[in-house]
Amino acid sequence: MRVTPGSRLEAAIRAAQARDAAARAGLAKPQDGPQGPREIRPPVEAGKPGRASGGPAQARRGTGQRSALVEDLAAQCRVIGLPAPEREVLIIPGRRFRADLAWPAARLYVEVDGGTWVGGRHGQGSGIRSDCEKTSLAAGLGWRLVRTDDHWIRKGIAVRWIEAALAWRPPVSESPGPSPSGR
């Protein structure tokens, strides 16, 4: 899937790549994000609040590169004219599982896996187990999942997956009736 050179989507992707490069370099300077000025922070050290391996779930949410990736993906959705996603949606009643982005009317949610290559939560045993539970419980309630990471967001492919998933409609089933053979 190609992104048209000079398009608004390409500009959003380039801005996301620049923010990622600044974060990796340890630069912490204000940047204009999709929601206005924000601070780019380098990833938090392992075992500290805000990192997937330490601190309560509330401390992990909305911090670091993963949050920036979610915001970049939401911005890409806006650029190509998709409906605005909801953030941090509780998708399973009675559970604390949250979707990074969701379109409840379409029963579609997106999970952005951060730390794919650095031992992040989604690559460790307990994180994988939790993700299996969340995905399976959500599927049982009719939710569809688009799972992505920084690679697919930066290339502009994840937003196209979301676009296709939002456009998909279940096939219309024909009413059961007699078979063509009359049996």
Backbone as ProteinMPNN parsed JSONL, in Angstrom:
{"seq_chain_A": "MRVTPGSRLEAAIRAAQARDAAARAGLAKPQDGPQGPREIRPPVEAGKPGRASGGPAQARRGTGQRSALVEDLAAQCRVIGLPAPEREVLIIPGRRFRADLAWPAARLYVEVDGGTWVGGRHGQGSGIRSDCEKTSLAAGLGWRLVRTDDHWIRKGIAVRWIEAALAWRPPVSESPGPSPSGR", "coords_chain_A": {"N_chain_A": [[0.846, -1.168, 0.0], [0.65, 2.146, -0.906], [1.605, 5.44, 0.044], [0.55, 8.528, -1.037], [2.878, 10.748, -2.384], [3.441, 13.973, -1.039], [0.918, 14.225, 0.017], [-1.581, 14.914, 2.592], [-1.635, 12.85, 4.419], [0.926, 11.761, 4.107], [2.411, 13.915, 5.119], [1.562, 13.885, 7.802], [2.585, 11.42, 8.572], [5.349, 11.853, 8.227], [5.737, 13.854, 10.176], [5.21, 12.361, 12.472], [7.318, 10.522, 12.326], [9.476, 12.262, 12.709], [8.98, 13.127, 15.328], [9.269, 10.674, 16.656], [11.996, 10.16, 16.166], [13.158, 12.305, 17.556], [12.365, 11.646, 20.14], [13.715, 9.212, 20.49], [16.305, 10.161, 20.441], [16.44, 11.358, 22.841], [15.627, 13.913, 23.194], [13.753, 16.468, 24.69], [11.509, 18.417, 23.897], [9.01, 20.925, 23.392], [6.401, 20.063, 21.172], [4.108, 20.413, 18.47], [1.364, 18.501, 18.602], [-1.36, 16.334, 17.58], [-3.321, 17.206, 19.326], [-2.559, 19.728, 20.025], [0.154, 21.665, 21.591], [2.63, 19.552, 23.018], [4.688, 17.635, 25.224], [7.544, 15.867, 24.325], [8.751, 12.932, 25.5], [11.523, 10.869, 26.404], [11.562, 7.228, 26.415], [10.526, 5.706, 29.506], [12.523, 4.394, 32.152], [12.942, 0.853, 32.761], [10.946, -0.693, 35.243], [10.135, 1.598, 36.488], [7.415, 3.815, 37.388], [5.037, 4.309, 34.792], [6.232, 2.831, 32.903], [5.74, -0.236, 31.146], [6.461, -2.41, 32.707], [6.282, -1.657, 35.337], [4.536, -0.066, 38.064], [1.091, 0.962, 38.56], [-1.741, 0.271, 36.376], [-2.956, 2.71, 35.718], [-0.844, 4.497, 35.847], [0.662, 3.755, 33.672], [-0.83, 4.427, 31.449], [-1.227, 6.809, 28.848], [1.365, 7.828, 28.717], [4.708, 8.392, 27.519], [6.251, 6.956, 24.506], [4.355, 5.209, 23.388], [1.872, 6.428, 23.818], [2.233, 8.667, 22.189], [2.339, 7.386, 19.719], [-0.286, 6.41, 19.538], [-1.677, 8.831, 19.441], [-0.603, 9.838, 17.049], [-1.625, 7.97, 15.225], [-4.374, 8.435, 15.539], [-4.436, 11.025, 14.538], [-3.744, 10.528, 11.86], [-6.027, 9.149, 11.103], [-7.913, 11.223, 11.203], [-6.876, 12.848, 9.157], [-7.361, 11.385, 6.788], [-10.056, 11.41, 6.793], [-11.621, 9.694, 8.379], [-14.089, 8.664, 10.842], [-13.879, 10.185, 14.09], [-11.963, 8.488, 16.506], [-12.731, 6.993, 19.701], [-10.942, 7.241, 22.782], [-9.126, 5.123, 25.035], [-11.183, 3.231, 25.747], [-13.409, 1.36, 27.692], [-13.96, -1.835, 26.963], [-14.953, -4.244, 27.78], [-17.417, -5.183, 29.852], [-17.262, -4.855, 33.376], [-14.568, -5.387, 33.565], [-11.146, -4.198, 33.564], [-9.929, -3.816, 31.169], [-8.842, -1.837, 28.507], [-9.29, -0.245, 25.366], [-6.965, 1.142, 23.085], [-7.74, 2.832, 20.936], [-11.054, 3.242, 19.691], [-14.039, 2.467, 17.863], [-16.97, 2.362, 18.799], [-19.608, 2.069, 17.648], [-19.103, 0.629, 15.344], [-18.066, -1.583, 16.444], [-15.29, -1.922, 16.585], [-11.926, -2.005, 17.562], [-8.633, -0.702, 18.329], [-5.389, -1.73, 19.049], [-2.323, -0.537, 20.033], [0.815, -1.683, 19.994], [3.457, -0.971, 21.902], [7.041, -0.802, 22.34], [7.933, -3.065, 20.925], [10.367, -4.265, 20.113], [11.989, -4.056, 22.287], [11.521, -5.543, 24.554], [9.002, -4.901, 25.586], [5.751, -4.779, 27.226], [3.934, -6.245, 25.621], [5.449, -8.233, 24.529], [6.223, -9.972, 26.463], [5.705, -12.815, 28.6], [3.528, -12.555, 30.572], [2.223, -10.301, 29.577], [1.484, -11.139, 27.016], [-0.256, -13.195, 27.686], [-2.27, -11.752, 29.015], [-3.115, -10.136, 26.89], [-4.179, -12.119, 25.211], [-6.384, -12.951, 26.725], [-7.888, -10.558, 26.859], [-8.39, -10.029, 24.082], [-9.834, -12.318, 23.364], [-12.087, -12.236, 25.101], [-13.203, -9.82, 24.21], [-13.785, -10.484, 21.538], [-15.773, -12.354, 21.957], [-17.792, -10.666, 22.619], [-18.394, -9.471, 20.296], [-16.55, -7.636, 19.269], [-14.139, -6.385, 16.95], [-10.681, -6.533, 16.176], [-7.921, -4.425, 15.414], [-4.621, -4.777, 15.371], [-1.546, -3.196, 15.924], [1.747, -1.726, 15.453], [4.561, 0.538, 15.951], [5.921, 0.486, 13.46], [3.985, -0.016, 11.382], [2.326, 2.144, 11.75], [4.006, 4.367, 11.228], [4.497, 3.947, 8.507], [2.053, 4.436, 7.425], [0.267, 2.44, 6.966], [-1.261, 1.157, 8.924], [-3.424, 2.9, 9.355], [-4.796, 2.543, 7.005], [-5.589, -0.099, 7.278], [-7.43, 0.233, 9.316], [-9.269, 1.881, 8.02], [-10.243, 0.081, 6.077], [-11.381, -1.854, 7.756], [-13.399, -0.367, 8.995], [-14.991, 0.13, 6.801], [-15.92, -2.355, 6.113], [-18.652, -4.577, 5.872], [-20.83, -7.004, 7.229], [-21.662, -9.94, 5.328], [-24.833, -10.203, 3.712], [-27.069, -12.458, 4.867], [-28.821, -15.032, 3.301], [-32.27, -15.889, 3.519], [-33.161, -18.909, 5.131], [-34.316, -21.503, 3.153], [-36.056, -23.774, 0.975], [-33.801, -26.066, -0.602], [-32.202, -25.861, -3.85], [-32.669, -28.296, -5.054], [-35.051, -29.079, -4.037], [-35.253, -30.481, -1.701]], "CA_chain_A": [[0.0, 0.0, 0.0], [1.503, 3.319, -1.045], [1.121, 6.734, 0.493], [0.79, 9.481, -2.106], [3.825, 11.8, -2.019], [2.887, 15.314, -0.946], [-0.431, 14.21, 0.586], [-1.681, 15.256, 4.017], [-1.267, 11.656, 5.178], [2.382, 11.68, 4.102], [2.895, 14.943, 6.047], [1.312, 13.401, 9.164], [3.542, 10.333, 8.823], [6.675, 12.478, 8.383], [5.761, 14.511, 11.486], [5.315, 11.287, 13.47], [8.68, 10.001, 12.27], [10.365, 13.254, 13.322], [8.778, 13.066, 16.786], [9.884, 9.434, 17.138], [13.45, 10.336, 16.139], [13.499, 13.202, 18.665], [12.195, 10.894, 21.395], [14.813, 8.243, 20.59], [17.539, 10.9, 20.703], [16.39, 11.86, 24.207], [15.278, 15.325, 23.206], [12.46, 16.738, 25.31], [11.141, 19.781, 23.563], [7.595, 20.991, 23.043], [6.048, 19.846, 19.767], [2.678, 20.464, 18.226], [0.787, 17.206, 18.282], [-2.717, 16.453, 17.075], [-4.14, 17.884, 20.317], [-1.89, 20.968, 20.408], [1.514, 21.457, 22.077], [2.851, 18.487, 23.996], [6.082, 17.366, 25.559], [8.032, 14.555, 23.902], [9.623, 12.401, 26.53], [12.121, 9.588, 26.052], [10.957, 6.129, 27.156], [10.832, 5.629, 30.929], [13.343, 3.219, 32.461], [12.227, -0.322, 33.245], [10.711, -0.758, 36.679], [9.659, 2.889, 36.986], [6.036, 4.073, 36.97], [4.954, 4.81, 33.427], [6.767, 1.773, 32.041], [4.842, -1.388, 31.194], [6.84, -3.408, 33.705], [6.184, -1.165, 36.703], [3.498, 0.908, 38.355], [-0.267, 0.517, 38.259], [-2.194, 0.501, 35.003], [-3.237, 4.122, 35.496], [0.422, 5.2, 35.645], [1.169, 3.425, 32.345], [-1.647, 5.017, 30.402], [-1.042, 8.195, 28.467], [2.739, 8.285, 28.879], [5.764, 7.86, 26.666], [6.164, 6.832, 23.056], [3.132, 4.524, 22.99], [0.833, 7.447, 23.761], [2.492, 9.468, 20.995], [1.94, 6.57, 18.577], [-1.752, 6.405, 19.504], [-2.084, 10.157, 18.962], [-0.246, 9.932, 15.634], [-2.581, 7.164, 14.471], [-5.644, 9.172, 15.564], [-4.269, 12.153, 13.611], [-3.816, 9.981, 10.508], [-7.446, 8.861, 10.855], [-8.549, 12.51, 10.892], [-6.376, 13.343, 7.871], [-8.013, 10.714, 5.659], [-11.503, 11.606, 6.891], [-12.344, 8.666, 9.132], [-14.731, 9.194, 12.049], [-12.951, 10.312, 15.226], [-12.036, 7.36, 17.434], [-12.739, 7.247, 21.139], [-9.693, 6.77, 23.385], [-9.167, 4.446, 26.334], [-12.552, 2.751, 25.902], [-13.625, 0.096, 28.395], [-14.7, -2.623, 25.976], [-15.468, -5.468, 28.393], [-18.071, -4.801, 31.105], [-16.773, -5.478, 34.602], [-13.122, -5.588, 33.494], [-10.388, -2.96, 33.406], [-9.299, -3.782, 29.857], [-9.173, -0.654, 27.717], [-8.793, -0.197, 23.989], [-6.261, 2.397, 22.805], [-8.685, 3.583, 20.107], [-12.228, 2.411, 19.396], [-15.223, 2.964, 17.185], [-17.972, 1.462, 19.382], [-20.725, 1.784, 16.752], [-18.635, -0.39, 14.396], [-17.494, -2.67, 17.258], [-13.903, -2.044, 16.153], [-10.95, -1.354, 18.433], [-7.241, -0.75, 17.891], [-4.353, -1.841, 20.074], [-0.996, -0.148, 19.573], [1.826, -2.359, 20.799], [4.72, -0.247, 22.028], [8.164, -1.6, 22.842], [7.935, -4.353, 20.239], [11.706, -4.84, 20.012], [12.788, -3.772, 23.488], [10.993, -6.277, 25.7], [7.814, -4.242, 26.129], [4.73, -5.614, 27.841], [3.268, -7.136, 24.675], [6.373, -9.288, 24.135], [6.554, -10.781, 27.637], [4.71, -13.843, 28.881], [2.322, -12.079, 31.251], [1.537, -9.38, 28.676], [0.868, -11.939, 25.953], [-1.392, -13.894, 28.299], [-3.318, -10.748, 29.24], [-3.635, -9.759, 25.574], [-5.022, -13.233, 24.753], [-7.645, -12.883, 27.469], [-8.616, -9.36, 26.419], [-8.834, -10.218, 22.707], [-10.85, -13.372, 23.323], [-13.306, -11.724, 25.731], [-13.766, -8.808, 23.324], [-14.352, -11.185, 20.381], [-17.021, -12.95, 22.422], [-18.792, -9.6, 22.696], [-18.604, -8.948, 18.952], [-15.563, -6.625, 18.893], [-13.084, -6.751, 16.01], [-9.417, -5.926, 16.584], [-6.8, -4.11, 14.534], [-3.435, -4.682, 16.227], [-0.475, -2.578, 15.153], [2.876, -1.183, 16.219], [5.126, 1.765, 15.382], [6.304, 0.279, 12.064], [2.832, 0.113, 10.498], [1.819, 3.511, 11.891], [4.913, 5.266, 10.505], [4.372, 3.723, 7.068], [0.715, 4.813, 6.983], [-0.483, 1.236, 6.611], [-2.234, 0.87, 9.988], [-4.63, 3.709, 9.137], [-5.519, 1.921, 5.883], [-6.251, -1.271, 7.846], [-8.594, 0.738, 10.046], [-10.215, 2.335, 7.001], [-10.869, -1.111, 5.493], [-12.214, -2.491, 8.786], [-14.596, 0.456, 9.185], [-15.814, 0.036, 5.59], [-16.419, -3.723, 5.977], [-19.992, -4.9, 6.356], [-21.038, -8.459, 7.132], [-22.48, -10.33, 4.178], [-26.254, -10.384, 3.991], [-27.375, -13.885, 4.763], [-30.096, -15.321, 2.652], [-33.167, -16.598, 4.426], [-33.166, -20.354, 4.846], [-35.479, -21.972, 2.399], [-35.766, -25.088, 0.365], [-32.642, -26.121, -1.463], [-32.603, -25.896, -5.278], [-33.123, -29.639, -5.465], [-36.379, -29.285, -3.492], [-35.208, -31.321, -0.48]], "C_chain_A": [[0.893, 1.233, 0.0], [0.803, 4.554, -0.495], [1.498, 7.735, -0.589], [1.766, 10.559, -1.652], [3.141, 13.166, -2.041], [1.495, 15.37, -0.345], [-0.405, 14.605, 2.056], [-1.305, 14.059, 4.884], [0.25, 11.517, 5.225], [2.966, 12.698, 5.082], [2.7, 14.508, 7.497], [2.298, 12.294, 9.532], [4.934, 10.903, 9.046], [6.792, 13.173, 9.739], [5.903, 13.481, 12.601], [6.726, 10.713, 13.501], [9.661, 10.97, 12.916], [10.219, 13.244, 14.843], [9.406, 11.81, 17.37], [11.405, 9.571, 17.198], [13.898, 11.241, 17.282], [13.389, 12.478, 20.002], [13.332, 9.891, 21.579], [16.126, 8.938, 20.916], [17.557, 11.493, 22.116], [16.084, 13.343, 24.299], [13.9, 15.484, 23.836], [12.12, 18.185, 25.038], [9.671, 19.805, 23.177], [7.401, 20.805, 21.542], [4.546, 20.027, 19.632], [2.232, 19.082, 17.804], [-0.627, 17.412, 17.795], [-3.645, 17.19, 18.045], [-3.508, 19.189, 20.776], [-0.498, 20.678, 20.944], [1.578, 20.318, 23.095], [4.339, 18.296, 24.182], [6.444, 15.978, 25.047], [9.024, 14.107, 24.956], [10.255, 11.111, 26.048], [11.447, 8.484, 26.847], [11.432, 6.109, 28.607], [11.626, 4.361, 31.188], [12.489, 2.091, 33.006], [12.104, -0.274, 34.753], [10.227, 0.544, 37.278], [8.191, 3.061, 36.594], [6.022, 4.71, 35.591], [5.501, 3.812, 32.43], [5.876, 0.544, 32.197], [5.207, -2.371, 32.289], [6.714, -2.891, 35.136], [5.071, -0.166, 36.866], [2.124, 0.38, 37.984], [-0.664, 0.887, 36.837], [-2.437, 1.98, 34.73], [-1.947, 4.887, 35.228], [0.971, 4.938, 34.25], [0.435, 4.177, 31.256], [-1.265, 6.463, 30.139], [0.374, 8.711, 28.635], [3.613, 7.712, 27.787], [5.419, 7.745, 25.199], [4.859, 6.18, 22.623], [1.98, 5.512, 22.857], [1.001, 8.31, 22.518], [2.086, 8.688, 19.748], [0.422, 6.55, 18.424], [-2.259, 7.743, 18.967], [-1.758, 10.34, 17.48], [-1.231, 9.146, 14.771], [-3.945, 7.856, 14.433], [-5.586, 10.356, 14.597], [-4.351, 11.678, 12.161], [-5.266, 9.656, 10.139], [-8.191, 10.139, 10.481], [-8.16, 12.992, 9.499], [-7.087, 12.677, 6.697], [-9.532, 10.72, 5.779], [-12.282, 10.511, 7.584], [-13.046, 9.314, 10.329], [-13.715, 9.225, 13.198], [-13.087, 9.1, 16.145], [-12.191, 7.853, 18.867], [-11.456, 6.655, 21.696], [-9.961, 6.11, 24.726], [-10.57, 3.946, 26.674], [-12.563, 1.426, 26.663], [-14.517, -0.76, 27.5], [-15.317, -3.89, 26.561], [-16.083, -5.101, 29.739], [-17.509, -5.584, 32.298], [-15.279, -5.743, 34.622], [-12.439, -4.264, 33.278], [-9.68, -2.865, 32.058], [-9.787, -2.562, 29.089], [-8.584, -0.792, 26.325], [-8.098, 1.139, 23.785], [-7.152, 3.339, 22.008], [-9.862, 2.672, 19.818], [-13.29, 3.208, 18.656], [-16.356, 2.053, 17.656], [-19.134, 1.118, 18.449], [-20.365, 0.7, 15.739], [-18.081, -1.618, 15.113], [-16.062, -2.985, 16.816], [-13.007, -1.349, 17.167], [-9.544, -1.602, 17.921], [-6.349, -0.846, 19.116], [-3.026, -1.488, 19.435], [0.014, -0.78, 20.515], [3.112, -1.541, 20.773], [5.812, -1.192, 22.514], [8.292, -2.958, 22.195], [9.301, -5.031, 20.287], [12.555, -4.628, 21.254], [12.22, -4.446, 24.728], [9.822, -5.593, 26.361], [6.799, -5.262, 26.616], [4.133, -6.634, 26.87], [4.172, -8.274, 24.203], [6.785, -10.182, 25.284], [5.394, -11.726, 27.936], [3.429, -13.328, 29.502], [1.532, -11.123, 30.368], [0.826, -10.113, 27.556], [-0.371, -12.641, 26.492], [-2.561, -12.934, 28.511], [-3.951, -10.316, 27.92], [-4.538, -10.853, 25.005], [-6.388, -13.174, 25.417], [-8.503, -11.718, 26.969], [-9.201, -9.551, 25.025], [-9.964, -11.241, 22.627], [-12.164, -12.923, 23.957], [-13.988, -10.692, 24.834], [-14.426, -9.458, 22.101], [-15.687, -11.821, 20.746], [-18.148, -11.94, 22.542], [-18.994, -8.906, 21.347], [-17.634, -7.864, 18.515], [-14.572, -7.214, 17.905], [-11.844, -5.949, 16.368], [-8.522, -5.624, 15.392], [-5.621, -3.901, 15.466], [-2.292, -4.152, 15.378], [0.672, -2.178, 16.067], [3.449, 0.014, 15.461], [5.453, 1.637, 13.895], [5.141, 0.58, 11.117], [2.211, 1.508, 10.59], [2.678, 4.467, 11.086], [4.788, 5.14, 8.993], [2.993, 4.115, 6.526], [-0.154, 3.632, 6.602], [-1.556, 0.935, 7.656], [-3.532, 1.642, 9.765], [-5.449, 3.139, 7.983], [-6.214, 0.637, 6.339], [-7.536, -0.851, 8.563], [-9.672, 1.18, 9.067], [-10.967, 1.144, 6.403], [-11.805, -1.783, 6.504], [-13.494, -1.695, 9.034], [-15.54, 0.362, 7.989], [-16.465, -1.341, 5.453], [-17.815, -3.85, 6.561], [-20.181, -6.401, 6.241], [-21.912, -8.786, 5.925], [-23.932, -10.521, 4.605], [-26.559, -11.862, 3.813], [-28.746, -14.048, 4.119], [-30.956, -16.094, 3.618], [-33.136, -18.08, 4.093], [-34.454, -20.748, 4.144], [-35.171, -23.31, 1.79], [-34.56, -25.003, -0.549], [-33.085, -26.172, -2.908], [-33.109, -27.257, -5.726], [-34.514, -29.969, -4.905], [-36.41, -30.116, -2.235], [-35.202, -30.525, 0.761]], "O_chain_A": [[1.798, 1.343, 0.827], [-0.418, 4.687, -0.563], [2.653, 7.781, -1.012], [1.523, 11.221, -0.643], [2.364, 13.472, -2.945], [0.934, 16.458, -0.208], [0.652, 14.63, 2.686], [-0.726, 14.225, 5.958], [0.805, 11.19, 6.274], [3.915, 12.385, 5.801], [3.574, 14.735, 8.334], [2.787, 12.237, 10.661], [5.632, 10.476, 9.967], [7.836, 13.091, 10.384], [6.633, 13.705, 13.566], [7.269, 10.447, 14.573], [10.587, 10.539, 13.603], [11.21, 13.342, 15.566], [10.006, 11.853, 18.444], [12.03, 9.145, 18.169], [14.918, 10.969, 17.915], [14.219, 12.672, 20.89], [13.855, 9.734, 22.682], [16.975, 8.363, 21.598], [18.563, 12.062, 22.541], [16.259, 13.959, 25.351], [12.986, 14.714, 23.541], [12.405, 19.069, 25.846], [9.143, 18.807, 22.686], [8.167, 21.342, 20.742], [3.802, 19.813, 20.589], [2.666, 18.557, 16.779], [-1.058, 18.551, 17.613], [-4.658, 17.743, 17.618], [-3.887, 19.713, 21.824], [-0.002, 19.564, 20.779], [0.682, 20.156, 23.924], [5.144, 18.754, 23.372], [5.724, 15.015, 25.31], [9.996, 14.797, 25.264], [9.604, 10.329, 25.355], [10.814, 8.768, 27.863], [12.577, 6.447, 28.904], [11.42, 3.354, 30.51], [11.453, 2.323, 33.63], [13.031, 0.13, 35.455], [9.933, 0.594, 38.473], [7.76, 2.516, 35.579], [6.872, 5.537, 35.261], [5.256, 3.937, 31.23], [5.319, 0.314, 33.27], [4.339, -3.105, 32.761], [7.016, -3.631, 36.072], [4.697, 0.512, 35.91], [2.007, -0.546, 37.182], [-0.014, 1.704, 36.183], [-2.157, 2.459, 33.631], [-1.957, 5.841, 34.45], [1.667, 5.785, 33.69], [1.032, 4.528, 30.238], [-1.015, 7.239, 31.062], [0.575, 9.924, 28.692], [3.299, 6.675, 27.202], [4.454, 8.333, 24.709], [4.303, 6.555, 21.591], [1.205, 5.446, 21.904], [0.016, 8.649, 21.862], [1.543, 9.273, 18.81], [-0.096, 6.658, 17.313], [-3.165, 7.78, 18.135], [-2.544, 10.929, 16.738], [-1.625, 9.61, 13.701], [-4.603, 7.858, 13.392], [-6.568, 10.655, 13.918], [-4.958, 12.346, 11.324], [-5.681, 9.862, 8.999], [-9.002, 10.143, 9.556], [-9.002, 13.484, 8.748], [-7.386, 13.342, 5.706], [-10.222, 10.109, 4.964], [-13.494, 10.407, 7.395], [-12.646, 10.389, 10.777], [-12.81, 8.393, 13.263], [-14.198, 8.726, 16.521], [-11.828, 8.982, 19.196], [-10.934, 5.68, 21.155], [-10.884, 6.479, 25.452], [-11.082, 4.208, 27.763], [-11.829, 0.495, 26.328], [-15.69, -0.445, 27.301], [-16.124, -4.542, 25.899], [-15.361, -4.746, 30.671], [-17.31, -6.797, 32.234], [-14.767, -6.276, 35.606], [-13.075, -3.3, 32.854], [-8.912, -1.931, 31.829], [-10.986, -2.288, 29.027], [-7.519, -1.38, 26.136], [-8.584, 2.166, 24.259], [-7.303, 4.508, 22.363], [-9.693, 1.458, 19.711], [-13.418, 4.423, 18.8], [-16.674, 1.072, 16.984], [-19.602, -0.021, 18.457], [-21.232, -0.066, 15.321], [-17.671, -2.584, 14.469], [-15.675, -4.147, 16.689], [-13.295, -0.228, 17.585], [-9.282, -2.558, 17.192], [-6.539, -0.127, 20.097], [-2.644, -2.067, 18.418], [0.059, -0.447, 21.7], [3.771, -1.437, 19.739], [5.52, -2.265, 23.042], [8.717, -3.913, 22.845], [9.383, -6.244, 20.48], [13.732, -4.989, 21.263], [12.421, -3.96, 25.841], [9.658, -5.69, 27.577], [6.978, -6.466, 26.434], [3.857, -7.768, 27.261], [3.697, -9.193, 23.537], [7.619, -11.069, 25.103], [4.249, -11.463, 27.567], [2.342, -13.633, 29.01], [0.301, -11.128, 30.4], [-0.294, -9.762, 27.184], [-1.41, -12.676, 25.833], [-3.707, -13.271, 28.217], [-5.167, -10.149, 27.832], [-5.556, -10.549, 24.383], [-7.418, -13.327, 24.76], [-9.692, -11.88, 26.694], [-10.378, -9.268, 24.804], [-10.937, -11.042, 21.899], [-13.236, -13.195, 23.417], [-15.213, -10.69, 24.711], [-15.5, -9.032, 21.676], [-16.62, -11.827, 19.943], [-19.322, -12.31, 22.564], [-19.676, -7.885, 21.262], [-17.86, -7.223, 17.489], [-14.206, -8.386, 17.999], [-11.949, -4.807, 16.815], [-8.375, -6.44, 14.482], [-5.612, -2.961, 16.261], [-2.087, -4.599, 14.249], [0.579, -2.278, 17.291], [2.889, 0.448, 14.454], [5.276, 2.598, 13.146], [5.295, 1.342, 10.163], [1.635, 1.997, 9.618], [2.152, 5.292, 10.339], [4.957, 6.125, 8.274], [2.784, 4.127, 5.313], [-1.201, 3.807, 5.979], [-2.652, 0.501, 7.301], [-4.618, 1.1, 9.963], [-6.676, 3.244, 7.988], [-7.298, 0.312, 5.854], [-8.58, -1.491, 8.434], [-10.852, 0.887, 9.261], [-12.186, 1.194, 6.243], [-12.894, -2.228, 6.143], [-14.555, -2.278, 9.259], [-16.753, 0.498, 8.144], [-17.464, -1.478, 4.747], [-18.114, -3.294, 7.618], [-19.743, -7.009, 5.264], [-22.789, -8.009, 5.549], [-24.213, -10.948, 5.725], [-26.335, -12.437, 2.748], [-29.681, -13.291, 4.376], [-30.453, -16.861, 4.438], [-33.091, -18.465, 2.924], [-35.545, -20.34, 4.541], [-34.13, -23.906, 2.067], [-34.33, -23.98, -1.194], [-34.241, -26.496, -3.179], [-33.891, -27.355, -6.672], [-35.093, -31.0, -5.245], [-37.491, -30.433, -1.738], [-35.166, -31.088, 1.855]]}, "name": "protein", "num_of_chains": 1, "seq": "MRVTPGSRLEAAIRAAQARDAAARAGLAKPQDGPQGPREIRPPVEAGKPGRASGGPAQARRGTGQRSALVEDLAAQCRVIGLPAPEREVLIIPGRRFRADLAWPAARLYVEVDGGTWVGGRHGQGSGIRSDCEKTSLAAGLGWRLVRTDDHWIRKGIAVRWIEAALAWRPPVSESPGPSPSGR"}
